[in-house]
């Protein structure tokens, strides 16, 4: 693969054990793929002299010794920061090596993709079966500190460097969740993140068989995996198909193109790419006609980038999109090597547009059928210092009430007041799970409540979005 002109459609400006969203296409000789020559001496001599003078002043006069390479990299990062674009970044040789490894193989980390949103490090999406997902982290969670060190004022790459680490090591993240008044801390153990990206299933209701293909990210092998699984489903005689890209943060552009070529006929583009001058280039498949069965796409706020390319193309081709409005990332980056040491600059060169020319950047893809999940799907990790008891109030109480309600224990209210019904619900939970029956929510009880909720969510129980997609598919 050619990294000299790597096109990037993922959300990350750094890695936290998922991946930079990559989009690489070295098979075409069009503007999407054109090499970008490195321009030399674009600055006037006077401007170059200012840079050189600053470097010289620091080297000769600063109180302490400064590494030459650090000064140069700092200057590069400073220029990129003035763009105020979270997706443009400098990647040193180590980061580029990780970038390439994560395109091709498994990797280690917490399994979450992050972006800089309004100056705050924000989770776009946790990956399926990752430490981040298991800990209950969600899209739009804001990371305030890492191991008790604030990330305020850091650029995205600097923050990510603090988060990632070796398999088996622990990291404490202080999280601020929208709608929750107090931050909470989550301890994660970094693991090897699975590379399987396509999961297939069949839903049979006695009348019809519906194929379900979940895509967790768009890696190099995803399109091939997807095609194989789709062929197997079609041989089983499915009557319809649901493509699930909820929580999918994006990935390789060429991969999502190869998926869309199986569904978007040649009479409409599956994507358009616009350059700085506003010139738009549409891209078409060779497909003669649509599949002969109905198809729906599932999205949520964690669907970003390449997932949005798929969702909006399918939507504009006439298919239903079910769930919640997606993340909203419509720009395309290109990775350009700038030195023989392997370092590169990843910078925004293009925007991608829907088949009809719509730009979803910072707006997201709106579903044709909007569906929220049950409230307990959106609860926060239980952060209990002092036990919660009868007559307590606050967000922690409300959070536990919503969890208990989701698990089938009647608290009569979920407004944050610890009433007698909540106390009885806690006792019932403790009794059924061999805990000391006190009616108080200590750290052990809260932790088990939380784990049961996460287990229920991951099992797909009460998945209203999937239920609605199945219901609407044949109507």
PyMOL commands that set and color helices and strands:
alter all, ss='L'
color gray80, all
select helices_A, chain A and resi 45-61+68-81+93-104+131-134+156-163+222-235+253-260+306-316+375-378+395-406+420-432+443-458+464-473
alter helices_A, ss='H'
color red, helices_A
select strands_A, chain A and resi 6-8+89-91+107-109+112-117+120-126+142-146+149-150+170-176+184-189+191-193+198-204+209-215+240-244+271-274+280-283+294-299+320-323+331-337+344-353+369-370
alter strands_A, ss='S'
color yellow, strands_A
deselect
rebuild
show_as cartoon
